[in-house]
Amino acid sequence: MTDPGTGVGMKRSRVERRLIEVGAQLRELRTELALADEQLAQLADEAEDARLRSLVSETPIAEREHREAARHADAMTRHRDEVVGDISRLERQQDELLDLLNDSAR
């Protein structure tokens, strides 16, 4: 164990707490990603259906419905991409914290 007077033990404790926090955030984001994937699949299907209806009916209403469905799918795609980015950022942070933890154990 490290000398309590050096502050290394305290630093290790902070790193461990932060690792627990990051792990919890990653679990939440992975759940959110799974939901976003399901919603995106549904919205993409709806957008494709609306596109086909628009092509067949050639009415302004059908075209508007298609544009609206496509906007919803695009918004969900952007949200999903943000969640993936957040997961990547937290995974990098987790790796850095693990490196700190390993360095403090030496």
Buried (B, 14 or more C-beta within 10 A) or exposed (E): EEEEEEEBBEBBEEBBEBBEEBEEBBEEBEEBBEEBEEBBEEBBEBBBEBBEBBEEEEEEEBBEBBBEBBEBBBEBBEBBEEBEEBBEEBEEBBEEBEEBBEEBEE
